[in-house]
């Protein structure tokens, strides 16, 4: 079963700003809740596919991965990423252009919504430090049915914040104007969250 460090990594992995913006833009443009939900479900499936892919690569390689939650490396790395995110927070506005392009394709049909969600989930996962660290840690802990359950629980944590964003926007009759969202402020909050999670991982590995 997943431990405290893996849960923290799942929480850090759930900060998918691009998906959040796509959900918001879809809601702002009047996309139905069904398509919005499918994009998030697709992202979750993408996380599962990525976890399966990494697991197969590790198993076929014969390599025994380390339990990364037992050393402060990942925590230090997350803190460094948080510092980098803090100093580059003004560049976050470039995500709007990419999100606008993806939103038009994502919600053109239900199939497109779930397909693009899967692609986003896979790409975001395999390029995510918390994801790689969590999967390697779970692989180091065991195999069989327990590993499957642990991977499933991790994927649910990793998609949790996007479901929260979806629920919050679905509960509103009309989304707020795009101009009222400060990307700099959002990136600042994400940087702070990453730093806190990194610090908690360091503390957990040393106690």
DOLUM-596162 format. One record per residue (C-alpha): x, z, y. Coordinates in steps of 0.001 Angstrom, whole numbers. Layout:
R; X; Z; Y;
...
REM end
This chain:
R; 0; 0; 0;
R; 1188; -631; 3551;
R; 2997; 2202; 5300;
R; 3196; 3255; 8947;
R; 6030; 868; 9844;
R; 4281; -2160; 8314;
R; 1060; -1222; 10134;
R; 2975; -1159; 13426;
R; 4499; -4550; 12652;
R; 1023; -5904; 11919;
R; -194; -4604; 15266;
R; 2730; -6239; 17067;
R; 2099; -9457; 15142;
R; -1530; -9448; 16290;
R; -555; -10088; 19921;
R; -1304; -13826; 19803;
R; -1694; -14668; 23479;
R; -2174; -18400; 22863;
R; -5128; -17792; 20539;
R; -6622; -15301; 22989;
R; -6527; -17915; 25763;
R; -8030; -20578; 23484;
R; -10889; -18202; 22607;
R; -11434; -17393; 26280;
R; -11361; -21035; 27394;
R; -13748; -21967; 24608;
R; -16158; -19241; 25714;
R; -15746; -20248; 29361;
R; -16549; -23869; 28472;
R; -19708; -22906; 26591;
R; -18454; -23283; 23021;
R; -20792; -21629; 20500;
R; -19815; -18359; 18865;
R; -19727; -20076; 15472;
R; -16829; -22343; 16476;
R; -15051; -19470; 18213;
R; -15339; -17391; 15052;
R; -14119; -20268; 12878;
R; -10970; -20627; 14965;
R; -10161; -16938; 14459;
R; -10982; -17093; 10741;
R; -8746; -20158; 10519;
R; -5928; -18245; 12189;
R; -6375; -15448; 9646;
R; -6205; -17984; 6814;
R; -3044; -19359; 8405;
R; -1480; -15898; 8330;
R; -2366; -15615; 4627;
R; -905; -19065; 3901;
R; 2299; -18167; 5756;
R; 2581; -14875; 3849;
R; 2122; -16701; 560;
R; 4711; -19302; 1543;
R; 7334; -16721; 2507;
R; 6609; -14762; -683;
R; 7099; -17841; -2867;
R; 10348; -18764; -1135;
R; 11717; -15248; -1644;
R; 10577; -15058; -5278;
R; 11974; -18472; -6220;
R; 15280; -17713; -4479;
R; 15768; -14595; -6589;
R; 16761; -12644; -3487;
R; 15795; -8978; -3272;
R; 14686; -8368; 326;
R; 15543; -5084; 2044;
R; 12962; -2521; 3122;
R; 13320; -3220; 6837;
R; 11066; -337; 7798;
R; 13778; 2105; 6733;
R; 16257; 1089; 9437;
R; 15922; 795; 13228;
R; 16879; -2899; 13377;
R; 13364; -4267; 13784;
R; 12451; -1618; 16319;
R; 15514; -2412; 18417;
R; 14760; -6130; 18173;
R; 11163; -5597; 19325;
R; 12382; -3547; 22283;
R; 14774; -6370; 23235;
R; 11951; -8902; 22934;
R; 9809; -6662; 25158;
R; 12545; -6600; 27803;
R; 12855; -10390; 27580;
R; 9060; -10757; 27900;
R; 9111; -8470; 30945;
R; 11680; -10574; 32811;
R; 9985; -13870; 31879;
R; 6388; -12735; 32429;
R; 5880; -15166; 35342;
R; 6385; -18113; 32971;
R; 3321; -17173; 30944;
R; 1109; -19413; 33071;
R; 2518; -22448; 31221;
R; 432; -21362; 28236;
R; -2700; -22386; 30130;
R; -1757; -26081; 29965;
R; -1065; -25934; 26232;
R; -4197; -23872; 25606;
R; -6325; -26346; 27581;
R; -5120; -29236; 25427;
R; -5601; -27329; 22184;
R; -9049; -26074; 23205;
R; -10383; -29616; 23602;
R; -9225; -30470; 20075;
R; -9991; -27101; 18514;
R; -13693; -27065; 19347;
R; -14498; -30749; 18873;
R; -16085; -29856; 15510;
R; -16346; -26860; 13132;
R; -13744; -28450; 10847;
R; -11342; -28919; 13746;
R; -11835; -25299; 14823;
R; -10850; -23866; 11454;
R; -8050; -26416; 10881;
R; -6360; -25795; 14216;
R; -6804; -22062; 13652;
R; -4931; -22371; 10359;
R; -2128; -24338; 12023;
R; -1834; -21761; 14802;
R; -1803; -18932; 12257;
R; 975; -20499; 10205;
R; 3138; -21455; 13193;
R; 2674; -18116; 14937;
R; 3478; -16207; 11749;
R; 6634; -17997; 10616;
R; 8050; -17704; 14150;
R; 7116; -14023; 14473;
R; 9770; -11340; 13994;
R; 7180; -8637; 13098;
R; 5571; -10939; 10507;
R; 8833; -11770; 8741;
R; 9903; -8132; 8782;
R; 6562; -6921; 7407;
R; 6377; -9500; 4605;
R; 9961; -8825; 3494;
R; 9262; -5098; 3509;
R; 6127; -5535; 1404;
R; 8020; -7753; -1042;
R; 10700; -5084; -1344;
R; 8110; -2454; -2259;
R; 6540; -4087; -5292;
R; 4711; -6932; -6974;
R; 1409; -7771; -8654;
R; -2042; -6644; -7557;
R; -761; -3968; -5165;
R; 1332; -6530; -3296;
R; -1716; -8801; -2990;
R; -3816; -5969; -1560;
R; -1017; -4983; 828;
R; -646; -8556; 2070;
R; -4411; -8787; 2589;
R; -4500; -5533; 4557;
R; -1537; -6654; 6643;
R; -3188; -9983; 7474;
R; -6313; -8143; 8619;
R; -4244; -5975; 10952;
R; -2392; -9058; 12214;
R; -5666; -10771; 13194;
R; -7419; -7614; 14440;
R; -6742; -7994; 18170;
R; -8012; -11589; 18161;
R; -11259; -10439; 16539;
R; -11550; -7754; 19231;
R; -11101; -10394; 21939;
R; -13705; -12572; 20183;
R; -16217; -9721; 19970;
R; -15717; -8716; 23600;
R; -16254; -12268; 24836;
R; -19180; -12917; 22475;
R; -20971; -9870; 23844;
R; -20933; -11306; 27375;
R; -23502; -13847; 28499;
R; -20973; -15577; 30705;
R; -17197; -15393; 30714;
R; -15386; -14486; 33905;
R; -13671; -17146; 35946;
R; -10257; -18258; 34711;
R; -8865; -17513; 38133;
R; -9638; -13819; 37798;
R; -7188; -13420; 34888;
R; -3637; -12569; 35885;
R; -1273; -13957; 33260;
R; 1555; -11940; 34748;
R; -429; -8732; 34271;
R; -1396; -9660; 30708;
R; 2222; -10453; 29805;
R; 3320; -7194; 31405;
R; 878; -5251; 29230;
R; 2048; -7118; 26115;
R; 5681; -6391; 26944;
R; 4863; -2705; 27357;
R; 2967; -2670; 24048;
R; 5859; -4351; 22211;
R; 8319; -1841; 23666;
R; 6166; 1111; 22604;
R; 5760; -282; 19077;
R; 9498; -944; 18866;
R; 10248; 2611; 19980;
R; 7822; 3982; 17377;
R; 9517; 1900; 14663;
R; 12912; 3248; 15676;
R; 11587; 6803; 15610;
R; 9900; 6285; 12221;
R; 13078; 4863; 10688;
R; 15172; 7808; 11865;
R; 12808; 10573; 10703;
REM end
